[in-house]
Amino acid sequence: FLCRNNVQPCLKKNFPCASNGQYRSSLHINCGDKEAIVNGVKYEGDTTPKGASMLYLSPDSNWAFSSTGNFMDDNINDDNYIASDTSKLTMPNSKLYAKARLSPLSLTYYGLCMHNGSYTVKLHFAEIIFTNDRTYRSLGKRKFNVFIQ
């Protein structure tokens, strides 16, 4: 059973929409970096450094993310859940790709208080930590499961 804006009841309990009924029809997040305006569109900043098994609610309470897991095999005591570009990207709007949120197991973003209706979803990706030095650090797969309800 789903509530009015298709947020599962377990999430709705902790993230209620404003009492004035302010629902949104769009959401743009600059995952892992500060707020950016690109082509007149505001991408909300996502800079909280935390990430190991946590639930984060944005300052405006209109989106949240959950992250699970710990980086246990990287020989670094202080895990960093935000990566910075090491390849010096030169494409248009590169500020959207300068940083990224990392998660060893699961990373889920929730758009809260959205109007019912049809949406166009665009996901933007850039490989910003892949290196050409042929070390183990450049190996690995990137897998994405996109679930929209």
VMD Tcl script that builds the backbone (N, CA, C; Angstrom):
set m [mol new atoms 447]
animate dup $m
set s [atomselect $m all]
$s set {name element resname resid chain x y z} {
  {N N PHE 1 A 0.841 -1.179 0.000}
  {CA C PHE 1 A 0.000 0.000 0.000}
  {C C PHE 1 A 0.882 1.237 0.000}
  {N N LEU 2 A 0.570 2.142 -0.880}
  {CA C LEU 2 A 1.366 3.348 -1.056}
  {C C LEU 2 A 0.564 4.572 -0.661}
  {N N CYS 3 A 1.263 5.567 -0.169}
  {CA C CYS 3 A 0.577 6.802 0.203}
  {C C CYS 3 A 0.471 7.730 -1.010}
  {N N ARG 4 A -0.044 8.895 -0.816}
  {CA C ARG 4 A -0.404 9.807 -1.904}
  {C C ARG 4 A 0.707 10.050 -2.918}
  {N N ASN 5 A 1.929 10.290 -2.467}
  {CA C ASN 5 A 2.994 10.586 -3.423}
  {C C ASN 5 A 3.938 9.401 -3.616}
  {N N ASN 6 A 3.425 8.201 -3.416}
  {CA C ASN 6 A 4.136 6.958 -3.687}
  {C C ASN 6 A 5.395 6.750 -2.848}
  {N N VAL 7 A 5.442 7.300 -1.669}
  {CA C VAL 7 A 6.530 7.033 -0.740}
  {C C VAL 7 A 6.053 5.937 0.194}
  {N N GLN 8 A 6.876 4.938 0.391}
  {CA C GLN 8 A 6.490 3.843 1.269}
  {C C GLN 8 A 6.137 4.388 2.653}
  {N N PRO 9 A 5.127 3.806 3.314}
  {CA C PRO 9 A 4.702 4.303 4.627}
  {C C PRO 9 A 5.828 4.348 5.659}
  {N N CYS 10 A 6.761 3.407 5.586}
  {CA C CYS 10 A 7.849 3.418 6.566}
  {C C CYS 10 A 8.724 4.658 6.401}
  {N N LEU 11 A 8.849 5.170 5.178}
  {CA C LEU 11 A 9.601 6.406 4.965}
  {C C LEU 11 A 8.757 7.623 5.279}
  {N N LYS 12 A 7.509 7.572 4.938}
  {CA C LYS 12 A 6.605 8.701 5.149}
  {C C LYS 12 A 6.519 9.077 6.621}
  {N N LYS 13 A 6.586 8.085 7.488}
  {CA C LYS 13 A 6.484 8.323 8.923}
  {C C LYS 13 A 7.583 9.278 9.404}
  {N N ASN 14 A 8.773 9.114 8.900}
  {CA C ASN 14 A 9.902 9.920 9.360}
  {C C ASN 14 A 10.168 11.151 8.501}
  {N N PHE 15 A 9.594 11.219 7.322}
  {CA C PHE 15 A 9.814 12.334 6.414}
  {C C PHE 15 A 8.484 12.907 5.950}
  {N N PRO 16 A 7.713 13.507 6.834}
  {CA C PRO 16 A 6.414 14.037 6.397}
  {C C PRO 16 A 6.593 15.273 5.520}
  {N N CYS 17 A 5.657 15.445 4.583}
  {CA C CYS 17 A 5.667 16.657 3.764}
  {C C CYS 17 A 5.206 17.826 4.621}
  {N N ALA 18 A 5.578 19.010 4.202}
  {CA C ALA 18 A 5.179 20.211 4.938}
  {C C ALA 18 A 3.658 20.264 5.041}
  {N N SER 19 A 3.169 20.790 6.137}
  {CA C SER 19 A 1.724 20.841 6.368}
  {C C SER 19 A 1.004 21.730 5.361}
  {N N ASN 20 A 1.736 22.608 4.685}
  {CA C ASN 20 A 1.104 23.488 3.702}
  {C C ASN 20 A 0.915 22.806 2.347}
  {N N GLY 21 A 1.228 21.522 2.266}
  {CA C GLY 21 A 1.000 20.766 1.039}
  {C C GLY 21 A 1.911 21.143 -0.116}
  {N N GLN 22 A 3.109 21.607 0.172}
  {CA C GLN 22 A 4.044 22.020 -0.873}
  {C C GLN 22 A 4.699 20.793 -1.513}
  {N N TYR 23 A 4.113 20.327 -2.593}
  {CA C TYR 23 A 4.688 19.214 -3.335}
  {C C TYR 23 A 5.519 19.764 -4.484}
  {N N ARG 24 A 6.498 19.003 -4.912}
  {CA C ARG 24 A 7.406 19.447 -5.970}
  {C C ARG 24 A 7.167 18.653 -7.247}
  {N N SER 25 A 7.563 19.234 -8.362}
  {CA C SER 25 A 7.426 18.541 -9.638}
  {C C SER 25 A 8.780 18.266 -10.295}
  {N N SER 26 A 9.873 18.630 -9.610}
  {CA C SER 26 A 11.206 18.327 -10.139}
  {C C SER 26 A 12.189 18.208 -8.982}
  {N N LEU 27 A 13.277 17.526 -9.237}
  {CA C LEU 27 A 14.320 17.345 -8.230}
  {C C LEU 27 A 15.644 17.150 -8.955}
  {N N HIS 28 A 16.647 17.931 -8.565}
  {CA C HIS 28 A 17.983 17.845 -9.149}
  {C C HIS 28 A 18.981 17.845 -7.997}
  {N N ILE 29 A 19.846 16.835 -7.942}
  {CA C ILE 29 A 20.822 16.710 -6.858}
  {C C ILE 29 A 22.212 16.594 -7.463}
  {N N ASN 30 A 23.157 17.379 -6.950}
  {CA C ASN 30 A 24.559 17.277 -7.335}
  {C C ASN 30 A 25.218 16.335 -6.327}
  {N N CYS 31 A 25.137 15.052 -6.586}
  {CA C CYS 31 A 25.552 14.016 -5.628}
  {C C CYS 31 A 27.035 14.127 -5.286}
  {N N GLY 32 A 27.322 14.422 -4.033}
  {CA C GLY 32 A 28.689 14.506 -3.553}
  {C C GLY 32 A 29.320 15.881 -3.616}
  {N N ASP 33 A 28.617 16.862 -4.119}
  {CA C ASP 33 A 29.226 18.187 -4.258}
  {C C ASP 33 A 28.239 19.278 -3.864}
  {N N LYS 34 A 28.719 20.506 -3.877}
  {CA C LYS 34 A 27.906 21.643 -3.445}
  {C C LYS 34 A 26.858 22.005 -4.498}
  {N N GLU 35 A 25.962 22.892 -4.104}
  {CA C GLU 35 A 24.915 23.364 -5.012}
  {C C GLU 35 A 25.539 23.936 -6.283}
  {N N ALA 36 A 24.886 23.665 -7.405}
  {CA C ALA 36 A 25.360 24.184 -8.690}
  {C C ALA 36 A 24.156 24.592 -9.528}
  {N N ILE 37 A 24.331 25.635 -10.315}
  {CA C ILE 37 A 23.288 26.048 -11.252}
  {C C ILE 37 A 23.835 25.831 -12.656}
  {N N VAL 38 A 23.138 24.995 -13.412}
  {CA C VAL 38 A 23.548 24.645 -14.768}
  {C C VAL 38 A 22.369 24.879 -15.696}
  {N N ASN 39 A 22.567 25.715 -16.699}
  {CA C ASN 39 A 21.505 26.043 -17.659}
  {C C ASN 39 A 20.225 26.489 -16.957}
  {N N GLY 40 A 20.377 27.257 -15.893}
  {CA C GLY 40 A 19.228 27.783 -15.164}
  {C C GLY 40 A 18.572 26.806 -14.209}
  {N N VAL 41 A 19.111 25.599 -14.086}
  {CA C VAL 41 A 18.548 24.580 -13.197}
  {C C VAL 41 A 19.415 24.475 -11.950}
  {N N LYS 42 A 18.783 24.542 -10.780}
  {CA C LYS 42 A 19.512 24.433 -9.513}
  {C C LYS 42 A 19.633 22.962 -9.122}
  {N N TYR 43 A 20.879 22.498 -8.994}
  {CA C TYR 43 A 21.177 21.164 -8.498}
  {C C TYR 43 A 21.528 21.311 -7.023}
  {N N GLU 44 A 20.731 20.714 -6.165}
  {CA C GLU 44 A 20.938 20.863 -4.729}
  {C C GLU 44 A 22.218 20.154 -4.302}
  {N N GLY 45 A 22.923 20.770 -3.358}
  {CA C GLY 45 A 24.167 20.210 -2.874}
  {C C GLY 45 A 23.953 18.992 -1.991}
  {N N ASP 46 A 24.905 18.078 -2.061}
  {CA C ASP 46 A 24.893 16.842 -1.272}
  {C C ASP 46 A 26.310 16.635 -0.767}
  {N N THR 47 A 26.671 17.353 0.297}
  {CA C THR 47 A 28.069 17.371 0.732}
  {C C THR 47 A 28.325 16.732 2.089}
  {N N THR 48 A 27.326 16.122 2.702}
  {CA C THR 48 A 27.584 15.529 4.009}
  {C C THR 48 A 28.683 14.473 3.873}
  {N N PRO 49 A 29.725 14.547 4.699}
  {CA C PRO 49 A 30.849 13.626 4.538}
  {C C PRO 49 A 30.555 12.211 5.027}
  {N N LYS 50 A 29.488 12.037 5.748}
  {CA C LYS 50 A 29.176 10.722 6.313}
  {C C LYS 50 A 28.678 9.784 5.229}
  {N N GLY 51 A 28.663 8.496 5.551}
  {CA C GLY 51 A 28.173 7.566 4.556}
  {C C GLY 51 A 28.013 6.140 5.011}
  {N N ALA 52 A 28.680 5.725 6.063}
  {CA C ALA 52 A 28.602 4.326 6.480}
  {C C ALA 52 A 27.293 4.060 7.204}
  {N N SER 53 A 26.452 3.277 6.583}
  {CA C SER 53 A 25.186 2.854 7.185}
  {C C SER 53 A 24.457 4.017 7.847}
  {N N MET 54 A 23.965 4.897 7.031}
  {CA C MET 54 A 23.288 6.079 7.560}
  {C C MET 54 A 22.096 6.452 6.703}
  {N N LEU 55 A 21.243 7.276 7.272}
  {CA C LEU 55 A 20.113 7.859 6.564}
  {C C LEU 55 A 20.230 9.363 6.733}
  {N N TYR 56 A 20.232 10.098 5.628}
  {CA C TYR 56 A 20.431 11.545 5.640}
  {C C TYR 56 A 19.208 12.217 5.039}
  {N N LEU 57 A 18.707 13.254 5.692}
  {CA C LEU 57 A 17.598 14.052 5.195}
  {C C LEU 57 A 18.133 15.425 4.800}
  {N N SER 58 A 17.817 15.881 3.593}
  {CA C SER 58 A 18.310 17.172 3.107}
  {C C SER 58 A 17.779 18.308 3.978}
  {N N PRO 59 A 18.476 19.449 4.000}
  {CA C PRO 59 A 18.045 20.573 4.841}
  {C C PRO 59 A 16.619 21.040 4.559}
  {N N ASP 60 A 16.174 20.971 3.308}
  {CA C ASP 60 A 14.809 21.376 2.968}
  {C C ASP 60 A 13.810 20.237 3.105}
  {N N SER 61 A 14.274 19.071 3.511}
  {CA C SER 61 A 13.431 17.879 3.714}
  {C C SER 61 A 12.693 17.442 2.453}
  {N N ASN 62 A 13.268 17.709 1.280}
  {CA C ASN 62 A 12.596 17.277 0.058}
  {C C ASN 62 A 13.284 16.101 -0.622}
  {N N TRP 63 A 14.402 15.657 -0.082}
  {CA C TRP 63 A 15.034 14.437 -0.551}
  {C C TRP 63 A 15.886 13.864 0.577}
  {N N ALA 64 A 16.224 12.613 0.429}
  {CA C ALA 64 A 17.038 11.927 1.430}
  {C C ALA 64 A 17.876 10.873 0.714}
  {N N PHE 65 A 18.901 10.374 1.399}
  {CA C PHE 65 A 19.598 9.205 0.872}
  {C C PHE 65 A 19.925 8.264 2.011}
  {N N SER 66 A 20.042 7.003 1.672}
  {CA C SER 66 A 20.514 6.009 2.631}
  {C C SER 66 A 21.732 5.340 2.016}
  {N N SER 67 A 22.680 5.034 2.863}
  {CA C SER 67 A 23.917 4.409 2.426}
  {C C SER 67 A 24.229 3.267 3.377}
  {N N THR 68 A 24.728 2.171 2.826}
  {CA C THR 68 A 25.102 1.045 3.679}
  {C C THR 68 A 26.502 0.575 3.328}
  {N N GLY 69 A 27.170 0.040 4.318}
  {CA C GLY 69 A 28.466 -0.571 4.108}
  {C C GLY 69 A 29.628 0.274 4.574}
  {N N ASN 70 A 30.767 -0.382 4.661}
  {CA C ASN 70 A 32.017 0.226 5.067}
  {C C ASN 70 A 33.099 -0.210 4.095}
  {N N PHE 71 A 34.031 0.665 3.776}
  {CA C PHE 71 A 35.166 0.287 2.941}
  {C C PHE 71 A 36.192 -0.372 3.856}
  {N N MET 72 A 36.207 -1.687 3.882}
  {CA C MET 72 A 37.040 -2.396 4.851}
  {C C MET 72 A 38.381 -2.849 4.289}
  {N N ASP 73 A 38.562 -2.831 2.985}
  {CA C ASP 73 A 39.781 -3.394 2.410}
  {C C ASP 73 A 40.669 -2.362 1.716}
  {N N ASP 74 A 40.535 -1.102 2.086}
  {CA C ASP 74 A 41.314 -0.079 1.387}
  {C C ASP 74 A 42.488 0.461 2.201}
  {N N ASN 75 A 42.760 -0.109 3.361}
  {CA C ASN 75 A 43.883 0.288 4.212}
  {C C ASN 75 A 43.850 1.755 4.622}
  {N N ILE 76 A 42.666 2.314 4.687}
  {CA C ILE 76 A 42.497 3.698 5.129}
  {C C ILE 76 A 41.582 3.687 6.343}
  {N N ASN 77 A 42.022 4.296 7.436}
  {CA C ASN 77 A 41.225 4.292 8.663}
  {C C ASN 77 A 40.006 5.200 8.575}
  {N N ASP 78 A 40.156 6.353 7.969}
  {CA C ASP 78 A 39.040 7.290 7.840}
  {C C ASP 78 A 38.419 7.142 6.462}
  {N N ASP 79 A 37.306 6.440 6.403}
  {CA C ASP 79 A 36.651 6.238 5.117}
  {C C ASP 79 A 36.129 7.548 4.559}
  {N N ASN 80 A 36.304 7.727 3.275}
  {CA C ASN 80 A 35.825 8.910 2.579}
  {C C ASN 80 A 34.687 8.478 1.669}
  {N N TYR 81 A 33.535 9.105 1.809}
  {CA C TYR 81 A 32.366 8.726 1.028}
  {C C TYR 81 A 32.076 9.718 -0.090}
  {N N ILE 82 A 33.025 10.594 -0.358}
  {CA C ILE 82 A 32.924 11.500 -1.498}
  {C C ILE 82 A 34.242 11.434 -2.262}
  {N N ALA 83 A 34.143 11.147 -3.564}
  {CA C ALA 83 A 35.329 11.082 -4.423}
  {C C ALA 83 A 35.442 12.378 -5.211}
  {N N SER 84 A 36.677 12.779 -5.477}
  {CA C SER 84 A 36.932 13.974 -6.284}
  {C C SER 84 A 37.534 13.571 -7.619}
  {N N ASP 85 A 37.265 14.359 -8.636}
  {CA C ASP 85 A 37.747 14.103 -9.987}
  {C C ASP 85 A 39.268 14.084 -10.014}
  {N N THR 86 A 39.845 13.026 -10.562}
  {CA C THR 86 A 41.296 12.944 -10.722}
  {C C THR 86 A 41.698 13.031 -12.188}
  {N N SER 87 A 40.710 13.128 -13.075}
  {CA C SER 87 A 41.021 13.094 -14.504}
  {C C SER 87 A 40.875 14.447 -15.194}
  {N N LYS 88 A 40.530 15.477 -14.465}
  {CA C LYS 88 A 40.399 16.831 -15.009}
  {C C LYS 88 A 39.450 16.864 -16.209}
  {N N LEU 89 A 38.193 16.647 -15.936}
  {CA C LEU 89 A 37.162 16.620 -16.966}
  {C C LEU 89 A 37.053 17.972 -17.663}
  {N N THR 90 A 36.809 17.948 -18.953}
  {CA C THR 90 A 36.724 19.188 -19.723}
  {C C THR 90 A 35.403 19.329 -20.465}
  {N N MET 91 A 34.459 18.451 -20.219}
  {CA C MET 91 A 33.178 18.535 -20.926}
  {C C MET 91 A 32.339 19.691 -20.398}
  {N N PRO 92 A 31.292 20.070 -21.140}
  {CA C PRO 92 A 30.406 21.132 -20.643}
  {C C PRO 92 A 29.781 20.725 -19.308}
  {N N ASN 93 A 29.569 21.685 -18.455}
  {CA C ASN 93 A 28.945 21.459 -17.142}
  {C C ASN 93 A 29.728 20.474 -16.283}
  {N N SER 94 A 31.042 20.505 -16.381}
  {CA C SER 94 A 31.863 19.546 -15.647}
  {C C SER 94 A 31.728 19.688 -14.135}
  {N N LYS 95 A 31.200 20.824 -13.656}
  {CA C LYS 95 A 31.032 20.963 -12.207}
  {C C LYS 95 A 30.026 19.956 -11.654}
  {N N LEU 96 A 29.177 19.405 -12.508}
  {CA C LEU 96 A 28.260 18.357 -12.051}
  {C C LEU 96 A 28.968 17.019 -11.876}
  {N N TYR 97 A 30.158 16.892 -12.415}
  {CA C TYR 97 A 30.880 15.626 -12.377}
  {C C TYR 97 A 32.177 15.712 -11.579}
  {N N ALA 98 A 32.410 16.810 -10.891}
  {CA C ALA 98 A 33.670 17.012 -10.177}
  {C C ALA 98 A 33.795 16.124 -8.948}
  {N N LYS 99 A 32.677 15.773 -8.342}
  {CA C LYS 99 A 32.684 14.918 -7.150}
  {C C LYS 99 A 31.536 13.929 -7.248}
  {N N ALA 100 A 31.631 12.872 -6.453}
  {CA C ALA 100 A 30.579 11.849 -6.459}
  {C C ALA 100 A 30.463 11.226 -5.080}
  {N N ARG 101 A 29.267 10.831 -4.724}
  {CA C ARG 101 A 29.050 10.113 -3.470}
  {C C ARG 101 A 29.391 8.645 -3.691}
  {N N LEU 102 A 30.135 8.060 -2.754}
  {CA C LEU 102 A 30.538 6.661 -2.818}
  {C C LEU 102 A 29.762 5.838 -1.801}
  {N N SER 103 A 29.574 4.582 -2.120}
  {CA C SER 103 A 28.961 3.649 -1.182}
  {C C SER 103 A 29.445 2.248 -1.525}
  {N N PRO 104 A 29.936 1.503 -0.534}
  {CA C PRO 104 A 30.455 0.170 -0.827}
  {C C PRO 104 A 29.371 -0.867 -1.125}
  {N N LEU 105 A 28.168 -0.679 -0.602}
  {CA C LEU 105 A 27.117 -1.675 -0.817}
  {C C LEU 105 A 25.888 -1.110 -1.501}
  {N N SER 106 A 25.250 -0.153 -0.870}
  {CA C SER 106 A 23.985 0.347 -1.390}
  {C C SER 106 A 23.885 1.847 -1.159}
  {N N LEU 107 A 23.429 2.541 -2.177}
  {CA C LEU 107 A 23.181 3.975 -2.086}
  {C C LEU 107 A 21.825 4.233 -2.721}
  {N N THR 108 A 20.903 4.770 -1.943}
  {CA C THR 108 A 19.543 4.998 -2.419}
  {C C THR 108 A 19.153 6.437 -2.148}
  {N N TYR 109 A 18.696 7.123 -3.184}
  {CA C TYR 109 A 18.175 8.480 -3.035}
  {C C TYR 109 A 16.658 8.426 -3.074}
  {N N TYR 110 A 16.031 9.260 -2.250}
  {CA C TYR 110 A 14.577 9.337 -2.175}
  {C C TYR 110 A 14.139 10.761 -2.495}
  {N N GLY 111 A 13.290 10.919 -3.488}
  {CA C GLY 111 A 12.650 12.204 -3.754}
  {C C GLY 111 A 11.379 12.249 -2.932}
  {N N LEU 112 A 11.263 13.205 -2.026}
  {CA C LEU 112 A 10.127 13.272 -1.108}
  {C C LEU 112 A 9.174 14.387 -1.520}
  {N N CYS 113 A 7.916 14.193 -1.218}
  {CA C CYS 113 A 6.886 15.212 -1.450}
  {C C CYS 113 A 6.805 15.616 -2.920}
  {N N MET 114 A 6.811 14.629 -3.790}
  {CA C MET 114 A 6.697 14.867 -5.225}
  {C C MET 114 A 5.234 14.732 -5.638}
  {N N HIS 115 A 4.812 15.559 -6.599}
  {CA C HIS 115 A 3.464 15.449 -7.159}
  {C C HIS 115 A 3.294 14.081 -7.810}
  {N N ASN 116 A 2.080 13.553 -7.777}
  {CA C ASN 116 A 1.771 12.367 -8.566}
  {C C ASN 116 A 1.864 12.740 -10.035}
  {N N GLY 117 A 2.338 11.835 -10.861}
  {CA C GLY 117 A 2.395 12.112 -12.287}
  {C C GLY 117 A 3.556 11.416 -12.956}
  {N N SER 118 A 3.725 11.711 -14.220}
  {CA C SER 118 A 4.816 11.139 -15.014}
  {C C SER 118 A 6.026 12.065 -14.947}
  {N N TYR 119 A 7.207 11.471 -14.868}
  {CA C TYR 119 A 8.447 12.230 -14.776}
  {C C TYR 119 A 9.448 11.711 -15.796}
  {N N THR 120 A 10.304 12.578 -16.259}
  {CA C THR 120 A 11.450 12.187 -17.062}
  {C C THR 120 A 12.635 12.115 -16.116}
  {N N VAL 121 A 13.294 10.975 -16.079}
  {CA C VAL 121 A 14.428 10.774 -15.179}
  {C C VAL 121 A 15.700 10.717 -16.013}
  {N N LYS 122 A 16.650 11.582 -15.685}
  {CA C LYS 122 A 17.940 11.597 -16.370}
  {C C LYS 122 A 19.026 11.384 -15.327}
  {N N LEU 123 A 19.818 10.361 -15.522}
  {CA C LEU 123 A 20.938 10.078 -14.637}
  {C C LEU 123 A 22.219 10.422 -15.388}
  {N N HIS 124 A 23.109 11.173 -14.747}
  {CA C HIS 124 A 24.360 11.597 -15.373}
  {C C HIS 124 A 25.514 10.918 -14.648}
  {N N PHE 125 A 26.428 10.325 -15.405}
  {CA C PHE 125 A 27.567 9.636 -14.817}
  {C C PHE 125 A 28.852 10.044 -15.526}
  {N N ALA 126 A 29.940 10.035 -14.783}
  {CA C ALA 126 A 31.275 10.214 -15.357}
  {C C ALA 126 A 32.233 9.408 -14.495}
  {N N GLU 127 A 33.187 8.751 -15.115}
  {CA C GLU 127 A 34.195 7.996 -14.367}
  {C C GLU 127 A 35.253 8.992 -13.919}
  {N N ILE 128 A 35.264 9.307 -12.622}
  {CA C ILE 128 A 36.191 10.341 -12.142}
  {C C ILE 128 A 37.323 9.779 -11.298}
  {N N ILE 129 A 37.318 8.479 -11.005}
  {CA C ILE 129 A 38.410 7.929 -10.197}
  {C C ILE 129 A 39.124 6.782 -10.897}
  {N N PHE 130 A 38.768 6.504 -12.120}
  {CA C PHE 130 A 39.435 5.458 -12.890}
  {C C PHE 130 A 40.796 5.974 -13.316}
  {N N THR 131 A 41.814 5.181 -13.115}
  {CA C THR 131 A 43.171 5.629 -13.443}
  {C C THR 131 A 43.774 4.737 -14.525}
  {N N ASN 132 A 44.819 5.218 -15.153}
  {CA C ASN 132 A 45.523 4.448 -16.183}
  {C C ASN 132 A 46.832 3.861 -15.670}
  {N N ASP 133 A 46.994 3.800 -14.355}
  {CA C ASP 133 A 48.271 3.336 -13.818}
  {C C ASP 133 A 48.348 1.818 -13.672}
  {N N ARG 134 A 47.319 1.106 -14.105}
  {CA C ARG 134 A 47.286 -0.355 -14.112}
  {C C ARG 134 A 47.476 -0.961 -12.724}
  {N N THR 135 A 47.032 -0.286 -11.706}
  {CA C THR 135 A 47.070 -0.848 -10.361}
  {C C THR 135 A 45.695 -1.397 -10.024}
  {N N TYR 136 A 45.607 -2.096 -8.912}
  {CA C TYR 136 A 44.329 -2.666 -8.485}
  {C C TYR 136 A 43.279 -1.587 -8.264}
  {N N ARG 137 A 43.694 -0.370 -7.969}
  {CA C ARG 137 A 42.740 0.704 -7.679}
  {C C ARG 137 A 41.899 1.080 -8.903}
  {N N SER 138 A 42.403 0.784 -10.104}
  {CA C SER 138 A 41.636 1.148 -11.294}
  {C C SER 138 A 40.714 0.023 -11.756}
  {N N LEU 139 A 40.764 -1.115 -11.101}
  {CA C LEU 139 A 39.919 -2.238 -11.474}
  {C C LEU 139 A 38.577 -2.155 -10.772}
  {N N GLY 140 A 37.608 -2.822 -11.319}
  {CA C GLY 140 A 36.305 -2.889 -10.657}
  {C C GLY 140 A 35.175 -2.643 -11.621}
  {N N LYS 141 A 34.018 -3.040 -11.194}
  {CA C LYS 141 A 32.821 -2.870 -12.001}
  {C C LYS 141 A 31.946 -1.807 -11.378}
  {N N ARG 142 A 31.183 -1.161 -12.213}
  {CA C ARG 142 A 30.191 -0.203 -11.744}
  {C C ARG 142 A 28.838 -0.801 -12.087}
  {N N LYS 143 A 28.060 -1.105 -11.089}
  {CA C LYS 143 A 26.741 -1.688 -11.311}
  {C C LYS 143 A 25.687 -0.751 -10.767}
  {N N PHE 144 A 24.616 -0.589 -11.527}
  {CA C PHE 144 A 23.540 0.298 -11.124}
  {C C PHE 144 A 22.213 -0.427 -11.254}
  {N N ASN 145 A 21.443 -0.390 -10.219}
  {CA C ASN 145 A 20.053 -0.819 -10.257}
  {C C ASN 145 A 19.229 0.429 -10.017}
  {N N VAL 146 A 18.402 0.781 -10.954}
  {CA C VAL 146 A 17.564 1.966 -10.815}
  {C C VAL 146 A 16.143 1.497 -10.557}
  {N N PHE 147 A 15.589 1.915 -9.437}
  {CA C PHE 147 A 14.242 1.521 -9.039}
  {C C PHE 147 A 13.441 2.792 -8.824}
  {N N ILE 148 A 12.399 2.957 -9.604}
  {CA C ILE 148 A 11.566 4.153 -9.493}
  {C C ILE 148 A 10.139 3.706 -9.265}
  {N N GLN 149 A 9.529 4.262 -8.246}
  {CA C GLN 149 A 8.118 3.917 -7.991}
  {C C GLN 149 A 7.317 5.158 -7.740}
}
mol reanalyze $m
mol bondsrecalc $m
mol representation Tube
mol addrep $m
